Amino acid sequence: MKVFESDVVIVGAGIMGAATARTLSRSGLTVNVVEQFEPGHTNGSSHGTSRIFRLSYPDTLYVSMAQEALSLWRAAGEETGESLVVTTGGFDAGEQIEANADALGQCGASFEMVKGADVGDRWPQIRLAPDETALWQPDAGVTLADRALEVFLRVAMHAGVRLHSNTRVESLELSEDGVEAHAKEKTFHGGVAIVTSGGWSAPLLATAGVTLDVKPTRETVSYFAIQESPPTFVEWSNPSIYALPAPGFGLKAGEHIAGPTTDPDRPGEVNLESVERISAWVADRFPGADPTPASAETCIYTNTPDEHFVLERHGPIVVGSPCSGHGFKFAPLIGKRLAELAIG
């Protein structure tokens, strides 16, 4: 059994693990990151070219967090010379947009309530009913997901963080001076272990007696050709549905927490009924889009009962954010918080 020593062990090299590794790489601590697949794999929650970035939430806590995250994304871009966030502006329609507007106003974020009759002239890529009201927020856009993951890991490794790919941690064991993460024929020992393994987190944490109340679901997203890249769009309903530019594809659209409970170790299967609903919505809302999807794929949401994040420490184990499908935009902020929990 080979033993790897470090101050901190991070289990999972998706976007949250990568962001945490980048933050810790400046701390002077030694860090091992252990990933069961190759970074950038398509089995979890961090793959693809883009994710929505938005300030619009009905909760001032999340609006203020998004404001801080945006400044951190921009700082990371300046530091690395990489564009990680593209601002397009974004719309919210449907239920709760008044609450979103109220929270944005309380946090000093700019927004505008727009009538559908005026949208076509200003934003021809979007279609609203003439008497419909939507919320326009100019700071919305997309994070360039696969680029951000690659950049965060590259920065961390350049600073001395060690990445162990294709190494699955099967159990956690508390030791006298920290925690041991056990993989096949390898053990990673550290004073602290940070678990950022998404849909695999709950059973792994259970091996160390830590309970995480989450439900992984398999969500379907579809891609459509479109004449001109649009603003982002979220329509709040049950389920909510969203769309955003996807570099290299055109338009990406999906339903929020609409997929079945899943075992993350099983191959993903596209939900054809979801694809049909998404296609009909795209045809209605995006006049320049081809409503026939060019492709579809799945990703995993790791959902808490209230959709809030979990960032907490249990002895030498830090639990890192099952994000309920809306966490990617906060990655540099969550990485900062998890690093603070580990150091503190």
QUIRA-V661571 format. One record per residue. RES is the residue in one small letter. SS is DSSP state (2 for helix, 1 for strand, 0 for the rest). PHI is phi in radians with two decimals (none if undefined). Layout:
RES/SS/PHI
RES/SS/PHI
This chain:
m/0/none
k/1/-1.57
v/1/-1.97
f/1/-1.89
e/1/-1.78
s/0/-2.85
d/0/-1.23
v/1/-2.32
v/1/-2.01
i/1/-1.89
v/1/-1.81
g/0/1.96
a/0/-1.97
g/0/-1.32
i/2/-1.10
m/2/-1.25
g/2/-1.13
a/2/-1.13
a/2/-1.14
t/2/-1.18
a/2/-1.07
r/2/-1.06
t/2/-1.12
l/2/-1.18
s/0/-1.13
r/0/-1.64
s/0/-1.54
g/0/1.53
l/0/-1.47
t/0/-1.49
v/1/-2.41
n/1/-1.93
v/1/-1.92
v/1/-2.04
e/0/-2.20
q/0/-1.29
f/0/-2.08
e/0/-1.46
p/0/-0.96
g/0/1.54
h/0/-1.08
t/0/-1.82
n/0/-1.55
g/0/-2.07
s/0/-2.21
s/0/-1.97
h/0/-1.48
g/0/1.82
t/0/-1.50
s/0/-2.69
r/1/-2.39
i/1/-1.15
f/1/-1.95
r/0/-2.60
l/0/-1.59
s/0/-1.33
y/0/-2.45
p/0/-1.48
d/0/-2.27
t/2/-1.10
l/2/-1.04
y/2/-1.28
v/2/-1.08
s/2/-1.17
m/2/-1.10
a/2/-1.14
q/2/-1.09
e/2/-1.16
a/2/-1.06
l/2/-1.07
s/2/-1.14
l/2/-1.25
w/2/-1.04
r/2/-1.14
a/2/-1.13
a/2/-1.12
g/2/-1.13
e/2/-1.16
e/2/-1.15
t/2/-1.72
g/0/1.27
e/0/-1.95
s/0/-1.43
l/0/-1.93
v/1/-2.27
v/1/-2.01
t/1/-1.52
t/0/-2.09
g/0/1.35
g/1/-2.67
f/1/-1.88
d/1/-2.11
a/1/-2.38
g/1/1.54
e/0/-1.16
q/0/1.26
i/2/-1.16
e/2/-1.14
a/2/-1.14
n/2/-1.07
a/2/-1.07
d/2/-1.12
a/2/-1.15
l/2/-1.06
g/2/-1.08
q/2/-1.13
c/0/-1.65
g/0/1.31
a/0/-1.52
s/0/-1.35
f/0/-2.85
e/1/-2.60
m/1/-1.58
v/1/-2.12
k/1/-1.41
g/2/-0.99
a/2/-1.10
d/2/-1.68
v/2/-1.22
g/2/-1.00
d/2/-1.27
r/2/-1.54
w/0/-2.34
p/0/-1.14
q/0/-1.32
i/0/-1.98
r/0/-2.11
l/0/-2.19
a/0/-1.14
p/0/-0.96
d/0/-1.65
e/0/-1.46
t/1/-1.96
a/1/-2.26
l/1/-1.78
w/1/-1.84
q/1/-2.22
p/0/-1.26
d/0/-1.51
a/0/-1.20
g/1/3.02
v/1/-2.34
t/1/-1.60
l/0/-1.49
a/2/-1.08
d/2/-1.14
r/2/-1.16
a/2/-1.09
l/2/-1.04
e/2/-1.11
v/2/-1.17
f/2/-1.07
l/2/-1.18
r/2/-1.09
v/2/-1.08
a/2/-1.10
m/2/-1.20
h/2/-1.08
a/0/-1.55
g/0/1.99
v/0/-1.14
r/1/-1.79
l/1/-1.86
h/1/-2.03
s/0/-1.53
n/0/0.93
t/0/-2.33
r/0/-1.64
v/1/-1.37
e/1/-1.76
s/1/-2.78
l/1/-2.06
e/1/-2.38
l/1/-1.25
s/1/-2.13
e/0/-1.09
d/0/-2.14
g/1/2.63
v/1/-2.61
e/1/-2.01
a/1/-1.80
h/1/-1.71
a/1/-2.05
k/0/-1.12
e/0/1.11
k/1/-2.50
t/1/-2.28
f/1/-1.98
h/1/-1.88
g/1/-2.65
g/0/-1.17
v/1/-2.44
a/1/-2.05
i/1/-1.90
v/1/-1.76
t/0/-2.21
s/0/-1.87
g/2/0.95
g/2/-1.12
w/2/-1.63
s/2/-1.18
a/2/-1.04
p/2/-1.14
l/2/-1.19
l/2/-1.08
a/2/-1.07
t/0/-1.15
a/0/-1.90
g/0/1.40
v/0/-1.78
t/0/-1.66
l/0/-2.21
d/0/-1.53
v/1/-2.44
k/1/-2.31
p/1/-1.28
t/1/-2.18
r/1/-1.79
e/1/-1.77
t/1/-1.89
v/1/-2.15
s/1/-2.16
y/1/-2.11
f/1/-2.33
a/0/-1.24
i/1/-2.55
q/0/-1.22
e/0/-2.43
s/0/-1.05
p/0/-1.70
p/0/-1.16
t/1/-1.27
f/1/-2.60
v/1/-2.17
e/1/-1.91
w/1/-1.41
s/0/-2.79
n/0/-2.36
p/0/-1.45
s/0/-1.25
i/1/-2.39
y/1/-2.50
a/1/-2.58
l/1/-2.77
p/1/-1.10
a/1/-2.24
p/0/-0.93
g/0/1.57
f/0/-2.16
g/1/2.15
l/1/-2.12
k/1/-1.92
a/1/-2.49
g/1/-2.84
e/1/-1.72
h/0/-1.68
i/0/0.89
a/0/-2.08
g/0/-1.58
p/1/-1.37
t/1/-1.01
t/0/-2.41
d/0/-1.68
p/0/-1.10
d/0/-1.42
r/0/-1.59
p/0/-1.06
g/0/-1.34
e/0/-2.12
v/0/-1.12
n/0/-1.53
l/2/-1.17
e/2/-1.15
s/2/-1.13
v/2/-1.03
e/2/-1.10
r/2/-1.15
i/2/-1.09
s/2/-1.10
a/2/-1.12
w/2/-1.16
v/2/-1.06
a/2/-1.06
d/2/-1.36
r/2/-1.71
f/0/-2.19
p/0/-1.10
g/0/-1.61
a/1/-1.68
d/0/-1.37
p/0/-1.26
t/0/-1.52
p/0/-1.13
a/0/-1.36
s/1/-2.89
a/1/-2.60
e/1/-2.66
t/1/-2.10
c/1/-2.54
i/1/-1.80
y/1/-1.72
t/1/-1.96
n/1/-1.77
t/1/-1.54
p/0/-1.01
d/0/-1.86
e/0/1.17
h/0/-1.43
f/0/-1.41
v/0/-2.10
l/1/-2.28
e/1/-2.69
r/1/-2.04
h/1/-2.13
g/0/1.04
p/0/-1.54
i/1/-2.00
v/1/-1.85
v/1/-1.62
g/1/-1.98
s/0/0.97
p/0/-1.16
c/0/-1.78
s/0/0.93
g/0/1.40
h/0/-2.33
g/0/-1.71
f/2/-0.99
k/2/-1.05
f/2/-1.67
a/2/-0.90
p/2/-1.15
l/2/-1.27
i/2/-1.13
g/2/-1.03
k/2/-1.14
r/2/-1.12
l/2/-1.15
a/2/-1.10
e/2/-1.12
l/2/-1.10
a/2/-1.18
i/2/-1.30
g/0/-1.37
